[in-house]
Amino acid sequence: MGFEAHANDKLVAETGCKAEFISYNPHMPSRRSFLFAASAAVAAPSLQVEAQRPSAPSTEIKKLPPAIEALTSRRSEAVPITLEEREHRIERARELLAKNKIDALAICAGTSLAYFTGLRWGQSERFFAWVLPSKGNPFIVCPVFEEGRVRERMEAKPATLPQASVTKVYTWNEDENPYTLLAKALKEAGISSGRVGVEERTQFAFSDGIAHASPSLTAVSGTPVTAGCRAVKSPAELALMRLANDNTLKVYEAAWKSLEPGMTNRHVSDLIGAGYERTGFPGYASCQVAEYSALPHGSLQPQVIREGQIILLDDGCVVEGYQSDISRSFVLGKATEKQKKVFDIVHKAQAAALAAGKTGAACHAVDDAARKVIADARFGPDYKYFTHRLGHGIGMDGHEWPYLVRGNNLPLETGMTFSDEPGIYIVGEFGIRLEDDWVVTPSGGEMFTPQSPSLEDPFAKA
């Protein structure tokens, strides 16, 4: 399920089809991490908890179990994105700017800035933007006191910023209007009038400032450019995502081997956090037990693991900026016949969705395939028990374009990556969700991790 995203707007895709618009800011606490922090405050009031994907083990962990202790660093396996690849991203962005009749793209702090430039810049109330004209050299607009830090990043070795040697830096003082400076910089780049693309994740103050920078400039959605570039992953990106997913599954398995009745759900999350820390990749997992597993994004309530109850793990880790998102549902001991029946239906729905994920198929077709399996098994109609969409795009953000949801006619392209996460949630009893990440191929979806085979042995090898 990943970090919770929220509906923001609608975009008419290049095909003229509507695609759901979801916003997630990786620099802000998600509802999931907020729930974790709140529950941690109840369980361990003295513990200092990070707002985002905490990795420090809690006071509940006195000694790491052998399976967690056996995990070792995998950082040497991660190959960073190269400057050459970012140069290709710039050229692709220019192609999409021309196709969408956008004269320049303004990227503020956030994931797309890191994607195009390698710059990881914290969000603040002060306007900072990297701007890519459809023709000509990129430039940066920033506060004057940040110029030194900007140039330090521009000159860093190994280099990450494409076209750094020809990137001009425009600076503004605290009593000046940065948007007037932006208009001036655009004019010097040959854009005195036209359309400036601003992606959906830009905070309102910045997008509004850009929209009013000049009477002859118009702010438009830049998401067709940013999502158009980011949605299809390169071989290097896929390698990082495969590593993130494999790492998550191994940490989950180590945690599963370490579970005992009587443990709290917080303890389980902390074991997984400790496991990620040992592998060298930050991560977190929500753990929900019994009736709380029927709440797709969990509960604040403290929970205790008992044999025969559904345990639902969810979330992932980050490898060189690329995320995984995996859910596993299982029991300690013996599962009931009803639990097994629901698991089998969800398992079949996940497989059906994967088979439908062929190049050229509409995004909604993947959701349709899974939902039909669940409805045909009398866990319908519609969203009655399967209460959310089938999946979301994933990459540098846990939730990103495009989305596998009813009404999204956008065609799948080879190299797009998604979650595949059908679920059945029986309120007051239990919920079962299976989630794996996958990549679109001409013959159907290809998972990064194997499907979970059963409730009682969720990590068994085929």
C-alpha positions as CSV (number, residue, x, y, z in Angstrom):
1,M,0.0,0.0,0.0
2,G,2.9,2.3,0.7
3,F,2.8,5.8,2.1
4,E,-0.7,7.2,1.9
5,A,-1.3,9.7,-0.9
6,H,-4.2,12.0,-1.3
7,A,-6.3,13.0,-4.3
8,N,-5.3,16.4,-5.6
9,D,-6.5,17.2,-9.1
10,K,-7.2,15.7,-12.5
11,L,-5.0,15.9,-15.5
12,V,-6.1,15.3,-19.0
13,A,-3.4,13.0,-20.3
14,E,-1.8,13.5,-23.7
15,T,-4.3,10.9,-25.0
16,G,-7.2,12.9,-23.9
17,C,-8.0,10.4,-21.1
18,K,-8.4,11.4,-17.5
19,A,-5.8,10.0,-15.1
20,E,-6.1,10.2,-11.3
21,F,-3.9,12.8,-9.7
22,I,-2.2,11.9,-6.5
23,S,0.2,14.0,-4.4
24,Y,2.9,12.8,-2.1
25,N,5.7,14.9,-0.6
26,P,8.6,12.7,0.5
27,H,9.9,15.4,2.8
28,M,6.7,15.6,4.9
29,P,5.3,13.0,7.3
30,S,2.8,10.7,5.8
31,R,-0.3,9.5,7.5
32,R,1.4,6.1,7.9
33,S,4.5,7.6,9.6
34,F,2.2,9.9,11.7
35,L,0.3,6.9,12.9
36,F,3.6,5.2,13.8
37,A,4.9,8.2,15.7
38,A,1.6,8.5,17.6
39,S,1.5,4.9,18.6
40,A,5.2,5.0,19.5
41,A,4.5,7.8,21.9
42,V,1.9,5.6,23.6
43,A,4.2,2.5,23.7
44,A,7.4,4.3,24.7
45,P,6.9,7.9,25.8
46,S,10.6,8.7,26.2
47,L,11.6,7.5,22.8
48,Q,12.6,10.1,20.2
49,V,10.8,9.1,17.0
50,E,11.7,10.5,13.6
51,A,8.8,11.8,11.6
52,Q,9.7,9.9,8.5
53,R,10.5,6.1,8.2
54,P,12.3,5.7,11.5
55,S,15.2,3.3,11.7
56,A,16.3,3.5,15.3
57,P,15.2,0.4,17.3
58,S,12.9,1.0,20.2
59,T,13.5,0.3,23.9
60,E,11.5,-2.9,23.3
61,I,14.4,-4.5,21.5
62,K,16.9,-5.7,24.1
63,K,18.9,-8.0,21.8
64,L,18.5,-8.6,18.1
65,P,17.2,-12.0,17.1
66,P,19.6,-14.2,15.1
67,A,17.7,-13.8,11.8
68,I,17.9,-10.0,12.1
69,E,21.5,-10.1,13.3
70,A,22.4,-12.2,10.3
71,L,21.5,-9.3,7.9
72,T,24.5,-7.5,6.5
73,S,25.1,-4.3,4.5
74,R,24.1,-4.4,0.8
75,R,25.1,-0.8,0.0
76,S,27.9,-2.0,-2.3
77,E,25.2,-3.5,-4.6
78,A,23.6,-0.2,-5.3
79,V,24.9,1.6,-8.4
80,P,24.0,5.3,-8.4
81,I,22.3,7.1,-11.3
82,T,25.0,8.6,-13.6
83,L,25.4,12.1,-14.9
84,E,25.0,10.7,-18.4
85,E,21.6,9.3,-17.6
86,R,20.5,12.6,-16.2
87,E,21.6,14.3,-19.4
88,H,19.3,11.9,-21.3
89,R,16.5,12.9,-18.9
90,I,17.0,16.6,-19.8
91,E,16.7,15.8,-23.5
92,R,13.6,13.7,-23.0
93,A,12.1,16.6,-20.9
94,R,12.8,19.0,-23.8
95,E,11.0,16.7,-26.2
96,L,7.9,16.6,-24.0
97,L,8.0,20.4,-23.5
98,A,7.9,20.8,-27.2
99,K,5.2,18.2,-27.6
100,N,3.0,19.9,-25.0
101,K,3.7,23.4,-26.2
102,I,5.3,24.4,-22.9
103,D,8.1,27.0,-23.1
104,A,9.9,26.2,-19.8
105,L,9.7,23.9,-16.8
106,A,10.2,25.2,-13.3
107,I,11.1,22.6,-10.7
108,C,11.1,23.5,-7.0
109,A,12.4,21.4,-4.2
110,G,11.2,17.8,-4.2
111,T,11.6,14.5,-6.0
112,S,11.6,15.8,-9.6
113,L,14.4,18.2,-8.7
114,A,16.5,15.2,-7.5
115,Y,15.4,13.2,-10.6
116,F,16.6,15.7,-13.1
117,T,19.6,17.3,-11.2
118,G,20.7,15.1,-8.4
119,L,20.1,18.1,-6.0
120,R,18.3,17.2,-2.8
121,W,17.0,20.5,-1.6
122,G,14.8,20.9,1.5
123,Q,11.5,22.6,1.1
124,S,11.1,26.0,2.7
125,E,9.0,29.2,2.3
126,R,11.8,30.8,0.2
127,F,11.5,30.3,-3.5
128,F,14.1,28.0,-5.1
129,A,13.8,26.7,-8.6
130,W,15.7,24.9,-11.3
131,V,14.3,26.0,-14.6
132,L,14.6,24.2,-17.9
133,P,13.7,26.3,-21.1
134,S,12.5,24.3,-24.0
135,K,15.5,25.7,-25.9
136,G,18.7,27.0,-24.3
137,N,20.5,26.4,-21.0
138,P,18.9,25.7,-17.7
139,F,19.2,28.2,-14.8
140,I,18.6,28.4,-11.1
141,V,16.8,31.0,-9.1
142,C,17.6,31.0,-5.3
143,P,18.1,33.3,-2.3
144,V,21.4,35.1,-2.4
145,F,22.7,33.5,0.8
146,E,22.2,30.1,-0.8
147,E,24.4,30.7,-3.8
148,G,27.5,29.3,-2.2
149,R,25.7,26.1,-1.3
150,V,24.2,25.9,-4.8
151,R,27.6,26.3,-6.4
152,E,29.1,23.7,-4.1
153,R,26.5,21.2,-5.3
154,M,27.1,22.2,-8.9
155,E,30.8,21.6,-8.6
156,A,30.6,18.4,-6.6
157,K,32.5,15.3,-7.6
158,P,31.2,13.0,-8.9
159,A,29.0,15.4,-10.8
160,T,25.2,15.0,-10.7
161,L,23.9,18.3,-12.2
162,P,23.5,18.1,-16.0
163,Q,24.9,21.1,-17.9
164,A,26.3,22.5,-14.7
165,S,29.0,24.5,-16.6
166,V,26.4,26.5,-18.5
167,T,23.8,26.8,-15.8
168,K,23.4,30.4,-14.6
169,V,22.5,31.2,-11.0
170,Y,20.1,34.1,-10.4
171,T,19.9,35.3,-6.8
172,W,17.4,37.4,-4.9
173,N,17.6,39.3,-1.5
174,E,15.1,38.8,1.3
175,D,13.4,42.2,0.4
176,E,13.1,41.4,-3.3
177,N,10.4,39.5,-5.3
178,P,11.9,36.2,-6.6
179,Y,9.2,35.9,-9.2
180,T,10.1,39.2,-10.8
181,L,13.7,37.7,-11.0
182,L,12.3,34.6,-12.6
183,A,10.5,36.6,-15.3
184,K,13.8,38.4,-15.9
185,A,15.7,35.2,-16.2
186,L,13.1,33.7,-18.6
187,K,13.3,36.8,-20.7
188,E,17.1,36.5,-20.9
189,A,16.5,32.9,-22.0
190,G,14.3,34.2,-24.9
191,I,11.0,33.6,-23.1
192,S,9.2,36.9,-22.6
193,S,5.8,35.4,-23.0
194,G,4.4,31.9,-23.1
195,R,3.7,28.9,-20.9
196,V,5.7,27.8,-17.8
197,G,5.1,24.3,-16.6
198,V,4.7,23.7,-12.8
199,E,4.2,20.2,-11.6
200,E,1.4,19.2,-9.2
201,R,3.7,18.8,-6.1
202,T,4.8,22.4,-6.1
203,Q,3.4,24.3,-3.1
204,F,0.7,26.8,-3.9
205,A,2.7,29.9,-2.9
206,F,5.3,29.1,-5.5
207,S,2.9,28.1,-8.3
208,D,0.9,31.2,-7.6
209,G,4.0,33.3,-7.6
210,I,5.1,31.9,-11.0
211,A,1.6,32.4,-12.4
212,H,1.8,36.1,-11.5
213,A,5.5,36.6,-12.4
214,S,4.5,38.5,-15.6
215,P,1.3,39.3,-17.3
216,S,2.7,37.7,-20.5
217,L,3.5,34.4,-18.8
218,T,1.0,31.6,-18.0
219,A,1.5,28.8,-15.5
220,V,0.3,25.4,-16.7
221,S,0.6,21.9,-15.5
222,G,4.2,20.6,-16.0
223,T,3.2,17.1,-14.9
224,P,2.9,15.8,-18.5
225,V,6.7,16.5,-18.7
226,T,7.8,15.3,-15.2
227,A,5.5,12.2,-15.2
228,G,6.2,11.6,-18.8
229,C,9.9,11.3,-18.0
230,R,9.7,9.6,-14.7
231,A,7.0,7.0,-15.4
232,V,9.1,4.8,-17.7
233,K,12.1,3.5,-15.9
234,S,15.6,2.9,-17.3
235,P,17.6,-0.3,-16.8
236,A,19.6,1.5,-14.1
237,E,16.4,2.6,-12.3
238,L,15.0,-0.9,-12.5
239,A,18.1,-2.4,-11.0
240,L,17.8,-0.1,-8.0
241,M,14.2,-1.0,-7.6
242,R,14.9,-4.7,-7.8
243,L,17.5,-4.3,-5.1
244,A,15.1,-2.3,-2.9
245,N,12.4,-4.9,-3.3
246,D,14.7,-7.9,-2.7
247,N,16.1,-6.2,0.3
248,T,12.6,-5.6,1.7
249,L,11.6,-9.2,1.2
250,K,14.7,-10.4,3.0
251,V,14.2,-8.1,5.9
252,Y,10.5,-9.2,6.2
253,E,11.5,-12.8,6.1
254,A,14.1,-12.2,8.9
255,A,11.4,-10.5,11.0
256,W,8.9,-13.3,10.3
257,K,11.5,-15.9,11.6
258,S,11.9,-13.7,14.7
259,L,8.2,-13.4,15.6
260,E,6.7,-14.9,18.8
261,P,3.2,-14.7,20.3
262,G,3.0,-11.9,22.8
263,M,5.1,-9.5,20.8
264,T,3.5,-6.1,20.1
265,N,3.0,-4.7,16.6
266,R,5.4,-1.9,17.6
267,H,8.1,-4.4,18.4
268,V,7.6,-6.0,15.0
269,S,8.0,-2.6,13.2
270,D,11.2,-2.0,15.3
271,L,12.6,-5.4,14.3
272,I,12.1,-4.5,10.7
273,G,13.6,-1.0,11.2
274,A,16.6,-2.6,12.8
275,G,16.9,-5.1,9.9
276,Y,16.9,-2.2,7.4
277,E,19.5,-0.4,9.4
278,R,21.8,-3.5,9.1
279,T,21.3,-3.7,5.3
280,G,22.3,0.0,5.0
281,F,19.0,1.1,3.4
282,P,16.5,3.2,5.4
283,G,13.1,1.7,5.7
284,Y,10.0,1.1,7.8
285,A,7.1,-1.3,8.1
286,S,3.6,-1.0,9.6
287,C,2.4,-4.0,11.4
288,Q,-1.3,-4.6,11.9
289,V,-2.9,-7.5,13.7
290,A,-6.3,-9.3,13.7
291,E,-9.2,-6.9,13.3
292,Y,-6.8,-4.0,12.7
293,S,-5.6,-5.7,9.5
294,A,-9.0,-4.9,8.0
295,L,-8.0,-1.2,8.1
296,P,-5.8,-0.8,5.0
297,H,-3.7,1.9,6.5
298,G,-3.8,0.6,10.1
299,S,-4.7,1.8,13.5
300,L,-3.2,3.7,16.4
301,Q,-4.2,1.0,18.8
302,P,-1.5,-1.0,20.5
303,Q,-1.8,-4.6,19.3
304,V,-0.4,-8.0,20.5
305,I,0.4,-10.9,18.2
306,R,-1.4,-14.2,18.9
307,E,-1.4,-17.5,17.1
308,G,-3.9,-17.9,14.4
309,Q,-4.5,-14.2,13.8
310,I,-3.8,-12.3,10.6
311,I,-0.6,-10.2,10.7
312,L,-0.2,-7.6,7.9
313,L,3.1,-6.0,7.1
314,D,3.4,-3.1,4.7
315,D,5.9,-0.5,3.3
316,G,9.5,-0.7,2.2
317,C,12.9,0.8,1.9
318,V,14.8,3.3,-0.2
319,V,17.9,2.5,-2.3
320,E,19.7,5.4,-3.9
321,G,16.4,7.3,-3.9
322,Y,14.2,4.4,-5.3
323,Q,11.5,2.9,-3.2
324,S,10.0,-0.5,-2.6
325,D,6.5,-1.2,-1.3
326,I,5.6,-4.7,-0.3
327,S,2.7,-6.1,1.8
328,R,2.7,-9.6,3.4
329,S,-0.3,-11.2,5.2
330,F,0.3,-14.3,7.3
331,V,-0.4,-16.1,10.6
332,L,1.7,-17.7,13.3
333,G,0.5,-21.3,13.7
334,K,-2.5,-22.6,11.8
335,A,-4.8,-20.5,9.6
336,T,-8.6,-20.9,9.6
337,E,-10.4,-22.2,6.6
338,K,-12.0,-18.7,6.1
339,Q,-8.6,-17.1,6.3
340,K,-7.2,-19.5,3.7
341,K,-10.1,-19.0,1.4
342,V,-9.7,-15.2,1.5
343,F,-5.9,-15.5,0.9
344,D,-6.5,-17.7,-2.1
345,I,-8.9,-15.2,-3.7
346,V,-6.5,-12.3,-3.1
347,H,-3.6,-14.4,-4.5
348,K,-5.6,-15.2,-7.7
349,A,-6.6,-11.5,-8.0
350,Q,-2.9,-10.4,-7.8
351,A,-2.0,-12.9,-10.5
352,A,-4.8,-11.8,-12.7
353,A,-3.8,-8.2,-12.4
354,L,-0.2,-9.1,-13.3
355,A,-1.2,-11.0,-16.4
356,A,-3.3,-8.0,-17.5
357,G,-0.4,-5.6,-17.2
358,K,0.8,-5.8,-20.8
359,T,2.2,-3.0,-22.9
360,G,-0.6,-1.1,-24.5
361,A,-3.3,-2.1,-22.1
362,A,-5.2,0.6,-20.3
363,C,-4.3,1.3,-16.7
364,H,-7.8,0.6,-15.6
365,A,-7.7,-2.9,-17.1
366,V,-5.3,-4.1,-14.4
367,D,-7.6,-2.9,-11.7
368,D,-10.6,-4.5,-13.6
369,A,-8.9,-7.9,-13.7
370,A,-8.2,-8.1,-10.0
371,R,-11.6,-6.7,-9.0
372,K,-13.4,-9.2,-11.2
373,V,-11.7,-12.1,-9.4
374,I,-12.7,-10.7,-6.0
375,A,-16.3,-9.9,-7.1
376,D,-16.8,-13.3,-8.7
377,A,-15.8,-14.9,-5.4
378,R,-18.7,-13.0,-3.8
379,F,-16.6,-10.4,-2.1
380,G,-18.2,-7.6,-4.0
381,P,-19.8,-5.7,-5.4
382,D,-17.4,-3.1,-6.5
383,Y,-15.5,-1.6,-3.5
384,K,-17.4,-3.3,-0.7
385,Y,-14.5,-5.5,0.5
386,F,-11.7,-4.5,-1.9
387,T,-11.8,-0.8,-0.8
388,H,-9.0,0.8,-2.8
389,R,-7.5,0.9,-6.3
390,L,-5.4,-2.0,-7.4
391,G,-2.1,-0.1,-7.5
392,H,0.0,3.0,-7.9
393,G,3.1,3.9,-9.9
394,I,6.3,3.7,-7.8
395,G,9.8,4.8,-8.3
396,M,11.5,7.7,-6.5
397,D,8.2,8.4,-4.8
398,G,6.2,5.7,-3.0
399,H,3.1,6.8,-4.9
400,E,3.6,8.4,-8.3
401,W,2.1,8.6,-11.8
402,P,0.3,6.7,-13.3
403,Y,-2.3,4.9,-11.2
404,L,-4.1,1.6,-11.8
405,V,-7.7,2.7,-11.1
406,R,-11.1,2.6,-12.8
407,G,-11.4,5.4,-15.4
408,N,-7.8,5.7,-16.2
409,N,-7.5,4.9,-19.9
410,L,-3.8,5.8,-20.1
411,P,-2.0,3.0,-22.0
412,L,0.7,1.1,-20.2
413,E,4.2,1.5,-21.6
414,T,7.1,-1.0,-21.3
415,G,9.2,0.0,-18.3
416,M,6.4,1.5,-16.2
417,T,6.5,0.3,-12.6
418,F,3.6,-0.2,-10.2
419,S,2.4,-1.9,-7.1
420,D,0.0,-4.8,-7.4
421,E,-1.9,-4.9,-4.2
422,P,-5.4,-6.4,-4.1
423,G,-7.0,-6.9,-0.7
424,I,-10.1,-8.1,1.0
425,Y,-11.0,-6.3,4.3
426,I,-13.7,-7.8,6.5
427,V,-14.3,-5.1,9.1
428,G,-14.2,-6.5,12.7
429,E,-12.5,-9.7,11.6
430,F,-9.4,-9.4,9.5
431,G,-8.0,-8.1,6.2
432,I,-5.6,-9.8,3.8
433,R,-3.5,-7.8,1.2
434,L,-0.8,-9.1,-1.0
435,E,1.5,-6.4,-2.5
436,D,4.5,-6.7,-4.8
437,D,6.0,-4.2,-7.2
438,W,6.3,-5.0,-10.9
439,V,7.4,-3.7,-14.3
440,V,5.3,-3.6,-17.5
441,T,6.5,-5.9,-20.4
442,P,4.9,-6.7,-23.7
443,S,3.8,-10.1,-22.4
444,G,2.5,-9.0,-19.1
445,G,3.7,-7.7,-15.7
446,E,7.0,-9.0,-14.3
447,M,7.3,-9.0,-10.5
448,F,10.4,-7.9,-8.7
449,T,9.6,-10.4,-5.9
450,P,7.9,-13.8,-5.9
451,Q,4.3,-14.0,-4.9
452,S,3.6,-15.1,-1.3
453,P,2.6,-18.8,-1.4
454,S,0.6,-19.2,1.7
455,L,-0.5,-17.7,5.1
456,E,1.4,-20.2,7.1
457,D,4.7,-20.1,5.1
458,P,4.7,-16.7,3.4
459,F,8.3,-16.8,2.3
460,A,8.6,-20.4,1.1
461,K,10.6,-20.8,-2.1
462,A,8.9,-22.2,-5.1
